[in-house]
Amino acid sequence: MALLTTRRRALALGLTAVGALSGLPRPARAQRKPLIKIRYNEVVRSILYAPAYAAIANRFFEEAGLDVTLATGQGPDRSMAALLGGGADIALIGPDAAFFVMASDSPTKALLFCGLTATDGFMLMGRQKLDKFDWNMLRGKEILARQPGSTPQIFLEAALRLNGLDPYKGVKLINNVAIPARVGSWLAGQNQYGIFLEPDASQLELDGKAYTLASLGPTVAYLDYTTFMATDKYIHDNPEIIQAWTNAIYKAMKWTDAAPTADVVKVLEPYFPGVTNAVLTSATERYRALKIWKTTPAIDQAGMEKFQDLLVQANVLDPAKRVKFADLVRTEFANNAK
């Protein structure tokens, strides 16, 4: 149920005759409370976040009393900087970003309160179409990866380890290409392999420029991959906003899970100008088949422990600075979502 609704109220005029009906004044409208403005920062633009776009496009946020302005950080560092610096109220980032802030000396902490994706949505892609892929084919090859310590990089390294490859010795990870330049770099012929999110993965595949070899998420584990977070102070001062946000996302999750693919694509179109219907359809169907989108906003404690295991294995988190679930996640909002 939306926090703020507009209702018509009947005037208490006590009709005494049918003939008096036409002479009554018109019903007065209750004054609608203004929507609460929310500055929302997503880490990158990707179909991975389809339920969030659905919450905006289908006006689920508006029904919950929120006026959401969307910005794209183009990287976890930038999105977290916006959140901690007061440039965003709510951010969608990998939970590892919050782990690092929690383990740091920063007086302001970022707390998780609502999940969105069930695992990594990156595809491992190559330049040749293969009948059968073996991870050992990557040995000694260059892979267009992501920046060190980032969530997709952590999952790529974990997938390599699970398949007998040392990510630091067995392959050469290229992680100095900026996010907006990655597709251009690939099209320019750099690197033999690479990891790509949707819709880039489907676009490259449909154009015959790359071919999917594996999906990183299911290869590694299903766990909360990107989550909504806000500063500890913002959550403390605005619990009703956090609950409204979580309610809207939960509604969008259920809608995305049940809606026909064509309806999901229609919602996505404004957020991906220039991307064809065929690409959006391919991307949507792929993520559905892989069960990338969560159907509940609850963040799993076991998943957060597993995530920290991956960070420790990647040598980006000191085992002595592991974060307690109770200190990192505010569970009440997802538990009370409706």
Buried (B, 14 or more C-beta within 10 A) or exposed (E): EBBBEEEEEEEEEEEEEEEEEEEEEEEEEEEEEEBBEBBBBBBBBBBBBBBBBBBBBBEBBBBBBBEBEBBBBBBBBBBBBBBBEEBBBBBBBBBBBBBBBBBEEEEBBBBBBBBBBBBBBBBBBBBEEEEEBEBEBBBEEBBBBBBBBBBBBBBBBBBBBEBEBEBEEBBBBBBEBEBEEBBEBBEEEBBBBBBBBBBBBBBBBBEEEBBBBBBBBBBBBBBBBBBBBBBBEBBEEBBEBBBBBBBBBBBBBBBBBEBEEEBBBBBBBEBBEEBBEEBBBBBBBBBBEBBBBBBBBBBBBEBBBBBBBBBBBBEBBEEEBBBEBEEBBBBEBBEEBE
